[in-house]
Amino acid sequence: MGHIISGIKNNGTEQQKEVAYLNRSAFNPVCFAIYSALEAHDCNAFSCGNGTGRNFSKERLLNALSFLGTEEKLEDERAFINDCLANLDENEEIYIEFF
């Protein structure tokens, strides 16, 4: 069991593409950090994501980076957010799904 989180550019279109990926074990002590950073607790089913997703704005992603700070143990989460930021759609959003 674990948390598989994907950033999807152009969700629902022919140009849909996974551009960011984060995988955390259900028993990893930082597995919930990304949910807190994105204010997406409703997408968390405790041992994994709940299979849902939603669009996140550039502003929300920048706030998530700030929330994550500089701790080394959260480097993968920051890399995920930066990959999402680098691949925003024309509305400056990206779809993130949680499995």
C-alpha positions as CSV (number, residue, x, y, z in Angstrom):
1,M,0.0,0.0,0.0
2,G,1.1,3.5,-0.6
3,H,0.4,6.9,-2.0
4,I,0.9,7.3,-5.7
5,I,0.4,10.9,-6.8
6,S,0.5,12.1,-10.4
7,G,0.5,15.6,-12.0
8,I,-1.4,15.4,-15.3
9,K,-1.1,18.2,-17.8
10,N,-4.1,18.8,-20.0
11,N,-6.3,16.3,-18.1
12,G,-9.1,14.9,-20.2
13,T,-7.7,15.9,-23.6
14,E,-5.9,14.1,-26.3
15,Q,-2.7,15.9,-25.1
16,Q,-3.0,14.5,-21.6
17,K,0.4,13.7,-20.2
18,E,1.7,12.7,-16.8
19,V,4.4,15.2,-16.0
20,A,5.0,14.7,-12.2
21,Y,5.1,11.6,-10.1
22,L,5.4,11.0,-6.3
23,N,5.3,7.6,-4.6
24,R,5.4,7.3,-0.8
25,S,4.9,4.2,1.2
26,A,1.9,4.1,3.5
27,F,4.3,3.7,6.4
28,N,6.6,6.5,5.5
29,P,6.4,9.2,8.2
30,V,6.2,12.0,5.6
31,C,3.6,10.4,3.4
32,F,0.9,12.9,4.5
33,A,3.1,16.0,3.9
34,I,1.9,16.5,0.3
35,Y,-1.7,16.4,1.3
36,S,-1.1,19.1,3.9
37,A,1.0,21.2,1.5
38,L,-1.7,21.1,-1.1
39,E,-4.6,21.4,1.4
40,A,-5.9,18.1,-0.1
41,H,-6.8,16.0,2.9
42,D,-10.1,15.1,1.2
43,C,-8.0,13.1,-1.3
44,N,-6.3,11.0,1.4
45,A,-7.6,7.6,2.3
46,F,-4.9,7.1,5.0
47,S,-3.0,4.1,3.6
48,C,-3.2,5.5,0.0
49,G,-4.9,8.2,-2.0
50,N,-8.6,7.8,-2.4
51,G,-8.6,7.6,-6.2
52,T,-9.7,11.2,-6.8
53,G,-8.0,14.3,-8.1
54,R,-8.6,17.9,-8.8
55,N,-7.1,21.0,-10.5
56,F,-4.5,23.0,-8.5
57,S,-3.6,26.6,-9.4
58,K,-0.2,28.1,-9.7
59,E,-0.8,30.1,-6.5
60,R,-1.8,26.9,-4.5
61,L,1.4,25.2,-5.8
62,L,3.6,28.1,-4.8
63,N,2.0,28.1,-1.3
64,A,2.7,24.3,-1.1
65,L,6.3,24.9,-1.8
66,S,6.4,27.5,1.0
67,F,4.7,25.1,3.3
68,L,7.2,22.3,2.6
69,G,10.1,24.5,3.6
70,T,13.7,23.2,3.2
71,E,13.9,20.0,5.1
72,E,15.9,17.4,3.2
73,K,13.3,14.7,3.9
74,L,10.7,16.6,1.9
75,E,12.9,17.0,-1.2
76,D,10.8,14.6,-3.3
77,E,7.7,16.6,-2.5
78,R,9.3,19.8,-3.5
79,A,10.5,18.2,-6.7
80,F,7.0,17.0,-7.4
81,I,5.6,20.5,-6.9
82,N,8.3,22.0,-9.1
83,D,7.6,19.6,-11.9
84,C,3.9,20.5,-11.7
85,L,4.8,24.2,-11.8
86,A,6.9,23.7,-14.9
87,N,4.0,22.1,-16.7
88,L,0.9,24.3,-16.0
89,D,-1.7,24.5,-18.6
90,E,-2.9,27.6,-20.4
91,N,-5.1,28.4,-17.3
92,E,-2.0,28.1,-15.0
93,E,-3.4,24.9,-13.5
94,I,-2.5,21.3,-13.3
95,Y,-4.6,18.2,-12.4
96,I,-3.3,16.1,-9.6
97,E,-4.6,12.7,-8.9
98,F,-4.2,10.7,-5.7
99,F,-4.1,6.8,-5.7
